[in-house]
Amino acid sequence: MLLSIIIPAFNEAAFLPEVMRRVEETPYDKEIVVVDDCSTDGTREYLKGLDKDRAKVILHEKNMGKGAALRNGIAVATGDVIIIQDADFEYDPKDYPALLAPIAEGKADVVYGSRFLGGPHRVLFFWHYVGNTFITLISNIFTDLNLTDMETGYKVFRKEVFKDIAIESNRFGFEPEITAKVAKRGFRIYEVPISYSGRSYQEGKKITWKDGVKALFTILKYNLFRR
């Protein structure tokens, strides 16, 4: 089983080299695809200096957002299974075995790593937790799923999932969009607990309450008005 690990990156020069090291240390047959979303902090220069055998590198010429980065990364992925890996330390590649197990055992087509199922996590941002819980609830109402963490950054897919799913959202709308689409198509979805080391805005966190509002509109768009 070949893994394609897609890493969207925007201004992550302080974290990406260590994330790459941690991903490379995972004991799997894998390819790494890094998509730089027009960074200005040295991330692009780091990626340009990587040996070609370490990763496939895609460089956006303008900032397009996480969804666009994932769309372009998935387009060049050749693995049997696709893992989305953020370019910071919030999500730990040590959780790959738990994330991959339901797919390897033939039980799932899609796996979400939940930050709210009891794994160790940094204590931070009460209102983010409330917002995530609320957005997940609204998503569940329309998808008829019982997810605990729709907005998680750790999502894993069998490559076949993307054969008839086109990602349209360019930014953080990817999360509710892909959830709506895999639910509508009846893919088998599992959730597993993961560790989570959330970072503060001073440490580079980018998502804000505005993205939460956009997520609500995205839930309505892809559950009610799009196939």
PyMOL commands that place a pseudoatom at each C-alpha (Angstrom):
pseudoatom trace, name=CA, resn=MET, resi=1, chain=A, elem=C, hetatm=0, pos=[0.000, 0.000, 0.000]
pseudoatom trace, name=CA, resn=LEU, resi=2, chain=A, elem=C, hetatm=0, pos=[1.561, 3.267, -1.160]
pseudoatom trace, name=CA, resn=LEU, resi=3, chain=A, elem=C, hetatm=0, pos=[0.697, 6.369, 0.867]
pseudoatom trace, name=CA, resn=SER, resi=4, chain=A, elem=C, hetatm=0, pos=[0.480, 9.815, -0.672]
pseudoatom trace, name=CA, resn=ILE, resi=5, chain=A, elem=C, hetatm=0, pos=[0.998, 12.393, 2.069]
pseudoatom trace, name=CA, resn=ILE, resi=6, chain=A, elem=C, hetatm=0, pos=[-0.250, 15.810, 0.961]
pseudoatom trace, name=CA, resn=ILE, resi=7, chain=A, elem=C, hetatm=0, pos=[1.206, 18.778, 2.878]
pseudoatom trace, name=CA, resn=PRO, resi=8, chain=A, elem=C, hetatm=0, pos=[-0.332, 22.198, 2.126]
pseudoatom trace, name=CA, resn=ALA, resi=9, chain=A, elem=C, hetatm=0, pos=[1.986, 24.934, 3.344]
pseudoatom trace, name=CA, resn=PHE, resi=10, chain=A, elem=C, hetatm=0, pos=[1.716, 28.698, 3.704]
pseudoatom trace, name=CA, resn=ASN, resi=11, chain=A, elem=C, hetatm=0, pos=[4.426, 30.570, 5.614]
pseudoatom trace, name=CA, resn=GLU, resi=12, chain=A, elem=C, hetatm=0, pos=[5.544, 27.517, 7.597]
pseudoatom trace, name=CA, resn=ALA, resi=13, chain=A, elem=C, hetatm=0, pos=[9.328, 27.878, 7.329]
pseudoatom trace, name=CA, resn=ALA, resi=14, chain=A, elem=C, hetatm=0, pos=[9.660, 27.545, 11.111]
pseudoatom trace, name=CA, resn=PHE, resi=15, chain=A, elem=C, hetatm=0, pos=[7.874, 24.182, 11.178]
pseudoatom trace, name=CA, resn=LEU, resi=16, chain=A, elem=C, hetatm=0, pos=[8.000, 22.484, 7.775]
pseudoatom trace, name=CA, resn=PRO, resi=17, chain=A, elem=C, hetatm=0, pos=[11.539, 21.030, 7.950]
pseudoatom trace, name=CA, resn=GLU, resi=18, chain=A, elem=C, hetatm=0, pos=[10.738, 19.230, 11.220]
pseudoatom trace, name=CA, resn=VAL, resi=19, chain=A, elem=C, hetatm=0, pos=[7.333, 18.114, 9.907]
pseudoatom trace, name=CA, resn=MET, resi=20, chain=A, elem=C, hetatm=0, pos=[9.089, 16.678, 6.851]
pseudoatom trace, name=CA, resn=ARG, resi=21, chain=A, elem=C, hetatm=0, pos=[11.513, 14.817, 9.104]
pseudoatom trace, name=CA, resn=ARG, resi=22, chain=A, elem=C, hetatm=0, pos=[8.699, 13.341, 11.191]
pseudoatom trace, name=CA, resn=VAL, resi=23, chain=A, elem=C, hetatm=0, pos=[6.759, 12.289, 8.094]
pseudoatom trace, name=CA, resn=GLU, resi=24, chain=A, elem=C, hetatm=0, pos=[9.830, 10.730, 6.502]
pseudoatom trace, name=CA, resn=GLU, resi=25, chain=A, elem=C, hetatm=0, pos=[10.463, 8.690, 9.652]
pseudoatom trace, name=CA, resn=THR, resi=26, chain=A, elem=C, hetatm=0, pos=[7.077, 6.956, 9.432]
pseudoatom trace, name=CA, resn=PRO, resi=27, chain=A, elem=C, hetatm=0, pos=[7.584, 3.289, 8.459]
pseudoatom trace, name=CA, resn=TYR, resi=28, chain=A, elem=C, hetatm=0, pos=[5.507, 3.239, 5.281]
pseudoatom trace, name=CA, resn=ASP, resi=29, chain=A, elem=C, hetatm=0, pos=[5.990, 3.046, 1.539]
pseudoatom trace, name=CA, resn=LYS, resi=30, chain=A, elem=C, hetatm=0, pos=[5.135, 6.644, 0.729]
pseudoatom trace, name=CA, resn=GLU, resi=31, chain=A, elem=C, hetatm=0, pos=[5.397, 9.681, -1.462]
pseudoatom trace, name=CA, resn=ILE, resi=32, chain=A, elem=C, hetatm=0, pos=[5.296, 13.202, -0.040]
pseudoatom trace, name=CA, resn=VAL, resi=33, chain=A, elem=C, hetatm=0, pos=[3.614, 16.005, -1.969]
pseudoatom trace, name=CA, resn=VAL, resi=34, chain=A, elem=C, hetatm=0, pos=[4.159, 19.531, -0.639]
pseudoatom trace, name=CA, resn=VAL, resi=35, chain=A, elem=C, hetatm=0, pos=[2.149, 22.417, -2.060]
pseudoatom trace, name=CA, resn=ASP, resi=36, chain=A, elem=C, hetatm=0, pos=[3.419, 25.883, -1.221]
pseudoatom trace, name=CA, resn=ASP, resi=37, chain=A, elem=C, hetatm=0, pos=[0.641, 28.471, -1.360]
pseudoatom trace, name=CA, resn=CYS, resi=38, chain=A, elem=C, hetatm=0, pos=[2.838, 31.435, -2.349]
pseudoatom trace, name=CA, resn=SER, resi=39, chain=A, elem=C, hetatm=0, pos=[4.687, 31.757, 0.970]
pseudoatom trace, name=CA, resn=THR, resi=40, chain=A, elem=C, hetatm=0, pos=[6.820, 34.811, 1.696]
pseudoatom trace, name=CA, resn=ASP, resi=41, chain=A, elem=C, hetatm=0, pos=[8.754, 33.634, 4.768]
pseudoatom trace, name=CA, resn=GLY, resi=42, chain=A, elem=C, hetatm=0, pos=[11.346, 31.288, 3.241]
pseudoatom trace, name=CA, resn=THR, resi=43, chain=A, elem=C, hetatm=0, pos=[9.108, 28.228, 2.839]
pseudoatom trace, name=CA, resn=ARG, resi=44, chain=A, elem=C, hetatm=0, pos=[9.436, 28.334, -0.960]
pseudoatom trace, name=CA, resn=GLU, resi=45, chain=A, elem=C, hetatm=0, pos=[13.208, 28.616, -0.786]
pseudoatom trace, name=CA, resn=TYR, resi=46, chain=A, elem=C, hetatm=0, pos=[13.360, 25.612, 1.533]
pseudoatom trace, name=CA, resn=LEU, resi=47, chain=A, elem=C, hetatm=0, pos=[11.221, 23.572, -0.837]
pseudoatom trace, name=CA, resn=LYS, resi=48, chain=A, elem=C, hetatm=0, pos=[13.231, 24.608, -3.892]
pseudoatom trace, name=CA, resn=GLY, resi=49, chain=A, elem=C, hetatm=0, pos=[16.308, 23.259, -2.137]
pseudoatom trace, name=CA, resn=LEU, resi=50, chain=A, elem=C, hetatm=0, pos=[14.840, 19.817, -1.409]
pseudoatom trace, name=CA, resn=ASP, resi=51, chain=A, elem=C, hetatm=0, pos=[16.218, 16.799, -3.220]
pseudoatom trace, name=CA, resn=LYS, resi=52, chain=A, elem=C, hetatm=0, pos=[13.674, 15.663, -5.809]
pseudoatom trace, name=CA, resn=ASP, resi=53, chain=A, elem=C, hetatm=0, pos=[13.557, 12.182, -4.288]
pseudoatom trace, name=CA, resn=ARG, resi=54, chain=A, elem=C, hetatm=0, pos=[12.305, 13.572, -0.953]
pseudoatom trace, name=CA, resn=ALA, resi=55, chain=A, elem=C, hetatm=0, pos=[9.089, 15.149, -2.208]
pseudoatom trace, name=CA, resn=LYS, resi=56, chain=A, elem=C, hetatm=0, pos=[7.029, 16.298, -5.127]
pseudoatom trace, name=CA, resn=VAL, resi=57, chain=A, elem=C, hetatm=0, pos=[6.857, 20.078, -4.824]
pseudoatom trace, name=CA, resn=ILE, resi=58, chain=A, elem=C, hetatm=0, pos=[4.135, 22.327, -6.267]
pseudoatom trace, name=CA, resn=LEU, resi=59, chain=A, elem=C, hetatm=0, pos=[4.599, 26.098, -6.038]
pseudoatom trace, name=CA, resn=HIS, resi=60, chain=A, elem=C, hetatm=0, pos=[1.548, 28.339, -6.357]
pseudoatom trace, name=CA, resn=GLU, resi=61, chain=A, elem=C, hetatm=0, pos=[2.264, 31.645, -8.048]
pseudoatom trace, name=CA, resn=LYS, resi=62, chain=A, elem=C, hetatm=0, pos=[-0.452, 33.341, -6.005]
pseudoatom trace, name=CA, resn=ASN, resi=63, chain=A, elem=C, hetatm=0, pos=[-2.096, 32.577, -2.683]
pseudoatom trace, name=CA, resn=MET, resi=64, chain=A, elem=C, hetatm=0, pos=[-5.096, 30.352, -3.404]
pseudoatom trace, name=CA, resn=GLY, resi=65, chain=A, elem=C, hetatm=0, pos=[-5.923, 28.692, -0.071]
pseudoatom trace, name=CA, resn=LYS, resi=66, chain=A, elem=C, hetatm=0, pos=[-5.775, 25.276, 1.568]
pseudoatom trace, name=CA, resn=GLY, resi=67, chain=A, elem=C, hetatm=0, pos=[-8.513, 23.749, -0.572]
pseudoatom trace, name=CA, resn=ALA, resi=68, chain=A, elem=C, hetatm=0, pos=[-6.711, 24.719, -3.790]
pseudoatom trace, name=CA, resn=ALA, resi=69, chain=A, elem=C, hetatm=0, pos=[-3.441, 23.357, -2.418]
pseudoatom trace, name=CA, resn=LEU, resi=70, chain=A, elem=C, hetatm=0, pos=[-5.094, 20.032, -1.597]
pseudoatom trace, name=CA, resn=ARG, resi=71, chain=A, elem=C, hetatm=0, pos=[-6.822, 19.878, -4.980]
pseudoatom trace, name=CA, resn=ASN, resi=72, chain=A, elem=C, hetatm=0, pos=[-3.530, 20.349, -6.793]
pseudoatom trace, name=CA, resn=GLY, resi=73, chain=A, elem=C, hetatm=0, pos=[-1.662, 17.951, -4.503]
pseudoatom trace, name=CA, resn=ILE, resi=74, chain=A, elem=C, hetatm=0, pos=[-4.240, 15.193, -4.878]
pseudoatom trace, name=CA, resn=ALA, resi=75, chain=A, elem=C, hetatm=0, pos=[-4.124, 15.624, -8.666]
pseudoatom trace, name=CA, resn=VAL, resi=76, chain=A, elem=C, hetatm=0, pos=[-0.497, 14.447, -8.781]
pseudoatom trace, name=CA, resn=ALA, resi=77, chain=A, elem=C, hetatm=0, pos=[-0.776, 11.805, -6.034]
pseudoatom trace, name=CA, resn=THR, resi=78, chain=A, elem=C, hetatm=0, pos=[-0.165, 8.216, -7.151]
pseudoatom trace, name=CA, resn=GLY, resi=79, chain=A, elem=C, hetatm=0, pos=[-0.694, 6.371, -3.858]
pseudoatom trace, name=CA, resn=ASP, resi=80, chain=A, elem=C, hetatm=0, pos=[-3.449, 3.966, -2.879]
pseudoatom trace, name=CA, resn=VAL, resi=81, chain=A, elem=C, hetatm=0, pos=[-4.242, 6.042, 0.214]
pseudoatom trace, name=CA, resn=ILE, resi=82, chain=A, elem=C, hetatm=0, pos=[-4.088, 9.826, 0.668]
pseudoatom trace, name=CA, resn=ILE, resi=83, chain=A, elem=C, hetatm=0, pos=[-3.267, 11.431, 4.015]
pseudoatom trace, name=CA, resn=ILE, resi=84, chain=A, elem=C, hetatm=0, pos=[-3.637, 15.162, 4.609]
pseudoatom trace, name=CA, resn=GLN, resi=85, chain=A, elem=C, hetatm=0, pos=[-0.849, 16.459, 6.841]
pseudoatom trace, name=CA, resn=ASP, resi=86, chain=A, elem=C, hetatm=0, pos=[-0.687, 20.064, 8.043]
pseudoatom trace, name=CA, resn=ALA, resi=87, chain=A, elem=C, hetatm=0, pos=[2.703, 21.748, 7.839]
pseudoatom trace, name=CA, resn=ASP, resi=88, chain=A, elem=C, hetatm=0, pos=[2.931, 22.570, 11.554]
pseudoatom trace, name=CA, resn=PHE, resi=89, chain=A, elem=C, hetatm=0, pos=[3.143, 20.614, 14.821]
pseudoatom trace, name=CA, resn=GLU, resi=90, chain=A, elem=C, hetatm=0, pos=[-0.590, 20.498, 15.599]
pseudoatom trace, name=CA, resn=TYR, resi=91, chain=A, elem=C, hetatm=0, pos=[-0.952, 17.004, 14.119]
pseudoatom trace, name=CA, resn=ASP, resi=92, chain=A, elem=C, hetatm=0, pos=[1.579, 14.251, 14.842]
pseudoatom trace, name=CA, resn=PRO, resi=93, chain=A, elem=C, hetatm=0, pos=[2.527, 11.619, 12.209]
pseudoatom trace, name=CA, resn=LYS, resi=94, chain=A, elem=C, hetatm=0, pos=[2.844, 9.142, 15.089]
pseudoatom trace, name=CA, resn=ASP, resi=95, chain=A, elem=C, hetatm=0, pos=[-0.948, 8.846, 14.750]
pseudoatom trace, name=CA, resn=TYR, resi=96, chain=A, elem=C, hetatm=0, pos=[-0.681, 7.351, 11.242]
pseudoatom trace, name=CA, resn=PRO, resi=97, chain=A, elem=C, hetatm=0, pos=[-1.093, 3.734, 12.446]
pseudoatom trace, name=CA, resn=ALA, resi=98, chain=A, elem=C, hetatm=0, pos=[-4.443, 4.541, 14.089]
pseudoatom trace, name=CA, resn=LEU, resi=99, chain=A, elem=C, hetatm=0, pos=[-5.572, 6.576, 11.089]
pseudoatom trace, name=CA, resn=LEU, resi=100, chain=A, elem=C, hetatm=0, pos=[-4.645, 3.896, 8.579]
pseudoatom trace, name=CA, resn=ALA, resi=101, chain=A, elem=C, hetatm=0, pos=[-5.915, 0.843, 10.465]
pseudoatom trace, name=CA, resn=PRO, resi=102, chain=A, elem=C, hetatm=0, pos=[-9.616, 1.036, 9.408]
pseudoatom trace, name=CA, resn=ILE, resi=103, chain=A, elem=C, hetatm=0, pos=[-8.614, 1.311, 5.740]
pseudoatom trace, name=CA, resn=ALA, resi=104, chain=A, elem=C, hetatm=0, pos=[-5.925, -1.393, 5.969]
pseudoatom trace, name=CA, resn=GLU, resi=105, chain=A, elem=C, hetatm=0, pos=[-8.490, -3.725, 7.580]
pseudoatom trace, name=CA, resn=GLY, resi=106, chain=A, elem=C, hetatm=0, pos=[-10.985, -3.098, 4.787]
pseudoatom trace, name=CA, resn=LYS, resi=107, chain=A, elem=C, hetatm=0, pos=[-13.508, -1.394, 7.067]
pseudoatom trace, name=CA, resn=ALA, resi=108, chain=A, elem=C, hetatm=0, pos=[-13.364, 2.186, 5.789]
pseudoatom trace, name=CA, resn=ASP, resi=109, chain=A, elem=C, hetatm=0, pos=[-12.955, 4.341, 2.698]
pseudoatom trace, name=CA, resn=VAL, resi=110, chain=A, elem=C, hetatm=0, pos=[-12.439, 7.539, 4.695]
pseudoatom trace, name=CA, resn=VAL, resi=111, chain=A, elem=C, hetatm=0, pos=[-10.988, 8.095, 8.179]
pseudoatom trace, name=CA, resn=TYR, resi=112, chain=A, elem=C, hetatm=0, pos=[-11.220, 11.270, 10.267]
pseudoatom trace, name=CA, resn=GLY, resi=113, chain=A, elem=C, hetatm=0, pos=[-8.846, 11.811, 13.165]
pseudoatom trace, name=CA, resn=SER, resi=114, chain=A, elem=C, hetatm=0, pos=[-10.899, 13.322, 15.981]
pseudoatom trace, name=CA, resn=ARG, resi=115, chain=A, elem=C, hetatm=0, pos=[-9.393, 15.751, 18.464]
pseudoatom trace, name=CA, resn=PHE, resi=116, chain=A, elem=C, hetatm=0, pos=[-12.379, 15.176, 20.760]
pseudoatom trace, name=CA, resn=LEU, resi=117, chain=A, elem=C, hetatm=0, pos=[-12.409, 11.403, 21.303]
pseudoatom trace, name=CA, resn=GLY, resi=118, chain=A, elem=C, hetatm=0, pos=[-10.049, 11.306, 24.249]
pseudoatom trace, name=CA, resn=GLY, resi=119, chain=A, elem=C, hetatm=0, pos=[-6.565, 11.643, 22.786]
pseudoatom trace, name=CA, resn=PRO, resi=120, chain=A, elem=C, hetatm=0, pos=[-3.991, 13.870, 24.530]
pseudoatom trace, name=CA, resn=HIS, resi=121, chain=A, elem=C, hetatm=0, pos=[-4.303, 17.505, 23.515]
pseudoatom trace, name=CA, resn=ARG, resi=122, chain=A, elem=C, hetatm=0, pos=[-2.981, 20.905, 24.429]
pseudoatom trace, name=CA, resn=VAL, resi=123, chain=A, elem=C, hetatm=0, pos=[-5.471, 22.906, 26.503]
pseudoatom trace, name=CA, resn=LEU, resi=124, chain=A, elem=C, hetatm=0, pos=[-6.258, 26.027, 24.483]
pseudoatom trace, name=CA, resn=PHE, resi=125, chain=A, elem=C, hetatm=0, pos=[-9.085, 28.181, 23.057]
pseudoatom trace, name=CA, resn=PHE, resi=126, chain=A, elem=C, hetatm=0, pos=[-12.432, 27.324, 24.665]
pseudoatom trace, name=CA, resn=TRP, resi=127, chain=A, elem=C, hetatm=0, pos=[-14.394, 29.273, 22.038]
pseudoatom trace, name=CA, resn=HIS, resi=128, chain=A, elem=C, hetatm=0, pos=[-12.643, 27.452, 19.208]
pseudoatom trace, name=CA, resn=TYR, resi=129, chain=A, elem=C, hetatm=0, pos=[-13.821, 24.213, 20.796]
pseudoatom trace, name=CA, resn=VAL, resi=130, chain=A, elem=C, hetatm=0, pos=[-17.375, 25.552, 21.029]
pseudoatom trace, name=CA, resn=GLY, resi=131, chain=A, elem=C, hetatm=0, pos=[-17.231, 26.742, 17.415]
pseudoatom trace, name=CA, resn=ASN, resi=132, chain=A, elem=C, hetatm=0, pos=[-15.880, 23.417, 16.161]
pseudoatom trace, name=CA, resn=THR, resi=133, chain=A, elem=C, hetatm=0, pos=[-18.559, 21.520, 18.061]
pseudoatom trace, name=CA, resn=PHE, resi=134, chain=A, elem=C, hetatm=0, pos=[-21.304, 23.742, 16.671]
pseudoatom trace, name=CA, resn=ILE, resi=135, chain=A, elem=C, hetatm=0, pos=[-20.092, 23.534, 13.067]
pseudoatom trace, name=CA, resn=THR, resi=136, chain=A, elem=C, hetatm=0, pos=[-19.759, 19.758, 13.355]
pseudoatom trace, name=CA, resn=LEU, resi=137, chain=A, elem=C, hetatm=0, pos=[-23.316, 19.572, 14.739]
pseudoatom trace, name=CA, resn=ILE, resi=138, chain=A, elem=C, hetatm=0, pos=[-24.720, 21.582, 11.815]
pseudoatom trace, name=CA, resn=SER, resi=139, chain=A, elem=C, hetatm=0, pos=[-22.782, 19.438, 9.349]
pseudoatom trace, name=CA, resn=ASN, resi=140, chain=A, elem=C, hetatm=0, pos=[-24.085, 16.264, 10.996]
pseudoatom trace, name=CA, resn=ILE, resi=141, chain=A, elem=C, hetatm=0, pos=[-27.669, 17.502, 10.768]
pseudoatom trace, name=CA, resn=PHE, resi=142, chain=A, elem=C, hetatm=0, pos=[-27.396, 17.715, 6.987]
pseudoatom trace, name=CA, resn=THR, resi=143, chain=A, elem=C, hetatm=0, pos=[-25.152, 14.687, 6.346]
pseudoatom trace, name=CA, resn=ASP, resi=144, chain=A, elem=C, hetatm=0, pos=[-26.813, 12.394, 8.914]
pseudoatom trace, name=CA, resn=LEU, resi=145, chain=A, elem=C, hetatm=0, pos=[-23.362, 11.440, 10.209]
pseudoatom trace, name=CA, resn=ASN, resi=146, chain=A, elem=C, hetatm=0, pos=[-22.351, 11.307, 13.869]
pseudoatom trace, name=CA, resn=LEU, resi=147, chain=A, elem=C, hetatm=0, pos=[-18.893, 12.818, 13.584]
pseudoatom trace, name=CA, resn=THR, resi=148, chain=A, elem=C, hetatm=0, pos=[-17.334, 14.491, 16.600]
pseudoatom trace, name=CA, resn=ASP, resi=149, chain=A, elem=C, hetatm=0, pos=[-14.790, 16.570, 14.637]
pseudoatom trace, name=CA, resn=MET, resi=150, chain=A, elem=C, hetatm=0, pos=[-15.728, 17.458, 11.060]
pseudoatom trace, name=CA, resn=GLU, resi=151, chain=A, elem=C, hetatm=0, pos=[-13.104, 20.226, 10.921]
pseudoatom trace, name=CA, resn=THR, resi=152, chain=A, elem=C, hetatm=0, pos=[-10.151, 18.005, 11.806]
pseudoatom trace, name=CA, resn=GLY, resi=153, chain=A, elem=C, hetatm=0, pos=[-7.000, 18.477, 9.762]
pseudoatom trace, name=CA, resn=TYR, resi=154, chain=A, elem=C, hetatm=0, pos=[-6.278, 14.737, 9.766]
pseudoatom trace, name=CA, resn=LYS, resi=155, chain=A, elem=C, hetatm=0, pos=[-8.348, 13.146, 7.028]
pseudoatom trace, name=CA, resn=VAL, resi=156, chain=A, elem=C, hetatm=0, pos=[-7.408, 9.949, 5.180]
pseudoatom trace, name=CA, resn=PHE, resi=157, chain=A, elem=C, hetatm=0, pos=[-8.943, 8.653, 1.951]
pseudoatom trace, name=CA, resn=ARG, resi=158, chain=A, elem=C, hetatm=0, pos=[-8.683, 5.688, -0.342]
pseudoatom trace, name=CA, resn=LYS, resi=159, chain=A, elem=C, hetatm=0, pos=[-7.557, 7.226, -3.649]
pseudoatom trace, name=CA, resn=GLU, resi=160, chain=A, elem=C, hetatm=0, pos=[-10.706, 5.914, -5.371]
pseudoatom trace, name=CA, resn=VAL, resi=161, chain=A, elem=C, hetatm=0, pos=[-12.785, 8.354, -3.309]
pseudoatom trace, name=CA, resn=PHE, resi=162, chain=A, elem=C, hetatm=0, pos=[-11.577, 11.181, -5.556]
pseudoatom trace, name=CA, resn=LYS, resi=163, chain=A, elem=C, hetatm=0, pos=[-12.441, 9.496, -8.854]
pseudoatom trace, name=CA, resn=ASP, resi=164, chain=A, elem=C, hetatm=0, pos=[-15.807, 11.243, -9.028]
pseudoatom trace, name=CA, resn=ILE, resi=165, chain=A, elem=C, hetatm=0, pos=[-15.348, 14.004, -6.458]
pseudoatom trace, name=CA, resn=ALA, resi=166, chain=A, elem=C, hetatm=0, pos=[-14.063, 17.373, -7.604]
pseudoatom trace, name=CA, resn=ILE, resi=167, chain=A, elem=C, hetatm=0, pos=[-12.853, 19.726, -4.872]
pseudoatom trace, name=CA, resn=GLU, resi=168, chain=A, elem=C, hetatm=0, pos=[-14.240, 23.199, -5.521]
pseudoatom trace, name=CA, resn=SER, resi=169, chain=A, elem=C, hetatm=0, pos=[-13.445, 25.132, -2.332]
pseudoatom trace, name=CA, resn=ASN, resi=170, chain=A, elem=C, hetatm=0, pos=[-10.194, 27.060, -2.462]
pseudoatom trace, name=CA, resn=ARG, resi=171, chain=A, elem=C, hetatm=0, pos=[-9.812, 27.793, 1.219]
pseudoatom trace, name=CA, resn=PHE, resi=172, chain=A, elem=C, hetatm=0, pos=[-10.918, 26.227, 4.516]
pseudoatom trace, name=CA, resn=GLY, resi=173, chain=A, elem=C, hetatm=0, pos=[-14.258, 25.279, 2.974]
pseudoatom trace, name=CA, resn=PHE, resi=174, chain=A, elem=C, hetatm=0, pos=[-12.584, 22.035, 1.940]
pseudoatom trace, name=CA, resn=GLU, resi=175, chain=A, elem=C, hetatm=0, pos=[-13.527, 20.398, 5.243]
pseudoatom trace, name=CA, resn=PRO, resi=176, chain=A, elem=C, hetatm=0, pos=[-17.344, 20.773, 5.080]
pseudoatom trace, name=CA, resn=GLU, resi=177, chain=A, elem=C, hetatm=0, pos=[-17.338, 20.300, 1.296]
pseudoatom trace, name=CA, resn=ILE, resi=178, chain=A, elem=C, hetatm=0, pos=[-15.520, 16.962, 1.315]
pseudoatom trace, name=CA, resn=THR, resi=179, chain=A, elem=C, hetatm=0, pos=[-17.614, 15.793, 4.275]
pseudoatom trace, name=CA, resn=ALA, resi=180, chain=A, elem=C, hetatm=0, pos=[-20.845, 16.526, 2.420]
pseudoatom trace, name=CA, resn=LYS, resi=181, chain=A, elem=C, hetatm=0, pos=[-19.636, 14.809, -0.728]
pseudoatom trace, name=CA, resn=VAL, resi=182, chain=A, elem=C, hetatm=0, pos=[-18.359, 11.597, 0.872]
pseudoatom trace, name=CA, resn=ALA, resi=183, chain=A, elem=C, hetatm=0, pos=[-21.573, 11.364, 2.902]
pseudoatom trace, name=CA, resn=LYS, resi=184, chain=A, elem=C, hetatm=0, pos=[-23.768, 11.773, -0.190]
pseudoatom trace, name=CA, resn=ARG, resi=185, chain=A, elem=C, hetatm=0, pos=[-21.858, 9.024, -1.999]
pseudoatom trace, name=CA, resn=GLY, resi=186, chain=A, elem=C, hetatm=0, pos=[-22.189, 6.603, 0.874]
pseudoatom trace, name=CA, resn=PHE, resi=187, chain=A, elem=C, hetatm=0, pos=[-18.504, 6.034, 1.540]
pseudoatom trace, name=CA, resn=ARG, resi=188, chain=A, elem=C, hetatm=0, pos=[-17.689, 4.159, 4.729]
pseudoatom trace, name=CA, resn=ILE, resi=189, chain=A, elem=C, hetatm=0, pos=[-16.381, 6.707, 7.246]
pseudoatom trace, name=CA, resn=TYR, resi=190, chain=A, elem=C, hetatm=0, pos=[-14.521, 5.942, 10.476]
pseudoatom trace, name=CA, resn=GLU, resi=191, chain=A, elem=C, hetatm=0, pos=[-13.357, 8.247, 13.234]
pseudoatom trace, name=CA, resn=VAL, resi=192, chain=A, elem=C, hetatm=0, pos=[-10.362, 7.529, 15.471]
pseudoatom trace, name=CA, resn=PRO, resi=193, chain=A, elem=C, hetatm=0, pos=[-8.894, 9.494, 18.394]
pseudoatom trace, name=CA, resn=ILE, resi=194, chain=A, elem=C, hetatm=0, pos=[-5.706, 11.457, 17.734]
pseudoatom trace, name=CA, resn=SER, resi=195, chain=A, elem=C, hetatm=0, pos=[-3.385, 13.649, 19.751]
pseudoatom trace, name=CA, resn=TYR, resi=196, chain=A, elem=C, hetatm=0, pos=[-3.563, 17.378, 19.122]
pseudoatom trace, name=CA, resn=SER, resi=197, chain=A, elem=C, hetatm=0, pos=[-1.096, 20.141, 19.951]
pseudoatom trace, name=CA, resn=GLY, resi=198, chain=A, elem=C, hetatm=0, pos=[-2.988, 23.282, 18.956]
pseudoatom trace, name=CA, resn=ARG, resi=199, chain=A, elem=C, hetatm=0, pos=[-0.970, 26.434, 18.489]
pseudoatom trace, name=CA, resn=SER, resi=200, chain=A, elem=C, hetatm=0, pos=[-1.756, 30.033, 19.385]
pseudoatom trace, name=CA, resn=TYR, resi=201, chain=A, elem=C, hetatm=0, pos=[-2.038, 32.908, 16.923]
pseudoatom trace, name=CA, resn=GLN, resi=202, chain=A, elem=C, hetatm=0, pos=[1.368, 34.090, 18.110]
pseudoatom trace, name=CA, resn=GLU, resi=203, chain=A, elem=C, hetatm=0, pos=[2.703, 30.698, 17.022]
pseudoatom trace, name=CA, resn=GLY, resi=204, chain=A, elem=C, hetatm=0, pos=[1.174, 30.998, 13.561]
pseudoatom trace, name=CA, resn=LYS, resi=205, chain=A, elem=C, hetatm=0, pos=[-2.425, 29.755, 13.774]
pseudoatom trace, name=CA, resn=LYS, resi=206, chain=A, elem=C, hetatm=0, pos=[-4.344, 31.084, 10.758]
pseudoatom trace, name=CA, resn=ILE, resi=207, chain=A, elem=C, hetatm=0, pos=[-8.005, 30.042, 10.994]
pseudoatom trace, name=CA, resn=THR, resi=208, chain=A, elem=C, hetatm=0, pos=[-10.362, 32.633, 12.543]
pseudoatom trace, name=CA, resn=TRP, resi=209, chain=A, elem=C, hetatm=0, pos=[-14.046, 33.048, 13.421]
pseudoatom trace, name=CA, resn=LYS, resi=210, chain=A, elem=C, hetatm=0, pos=[-14.625, 34.340, 9.885]
pseudoatom trace, name=CA, resn=ASP, resi=211, chain=A, elem=C, hetatm=0, pos=[-13.682, 30.929, 8.540]
pseudoatom trace, name=CA, resn=GLY, resi=212, chain=A, elem=C, hetatm=0, pos=[-16.255, 29.415, 10.884]
pseudoatom trace, name=CA, resn=VAL, resi=213, chain=A, elem=C, hetatm=0, pos=[-18.975, 31.618, 9.390]
pseudoatom trace, name=CA, resn=LYS, resi=214, chain=A, elem=C, hetatm=0, pos=[-17.879, 30.650, 5.880]
pseudoatom trace, name=CA, resn=ALA, resi=215, chain=A, elem=C, hetatm=0, pos=[-17.968, 26.982, 6.920]
pseudoatom trace, name=CA, resn=LEU, resi=216, chain=A, elem=C, hetatm=0, pos=[-21.676, 27.310, 7.790]
pseudoatom trace, name=CA, resn=PHE, resi=217, chain=A, elem=C, hetatm=0, pos=[-22.460, 28.674, 4.325]
pseudoatom trace, name=CA, resn=THR, resi=218, chain=A, elem=C, hetatm=0, pos=[-20.333, 25.919, 2.772]
pseudoatom trace, name=CA, resn=ILE, resi=219, chain=A, elem=C, hetatm=0, pos=[-22.305, 23.265, 4.679]
pseudoatom trace, name=CA, resn=LEU, resi=220, chain=A, elem=C, hetatm=0, pos=[-25.544, 24.633, 3.232]
pseudoatom trace, name=CA, resn=LYS, resi=221, chain=A, elem=C, hetatm=0, pos=[-24.082, 24.982, -0.254]
pseudoatom trace, name=CA, resn=TYR, resi=222, chain=A, elem=C, hetatm=0, pos=[-22.802, 21.430, -0.644]
pseudoatom trace, name=CA, resn=ASN, resi=223, chain=A, elem=C, hetatm=0, pos=[-25.549, 19.649, 1.255]
pseudoatom trace, name=CA, resn=LEU, resi=224, chain=A, elem=C, hetatm=0, pos=[-28.524, 21.465, -0.262]
pseudoatom trace, name=CA, resn=PHE, resi=225, chain=A, elem=C, hetatm=0, pos=[-27.491, 22.895, -3.615]
pseudoatom trace, name=CA, resn=ARG, resi=226, chain=A, elem=C, hetatm=0, pos=[-24.640, 20.814, -4.993]
pseudoatom trace, name=CA, resn=ARG, resi=227, chain=A, elem=C, hetatm=0, pos=[-24.376, 17.180, -5.903]
for i in range(1, 227): cmd.bond("trace and resi %d" % i, "trace and resi %d" % (i + 1))
show_as sticks, trace
zoom trace
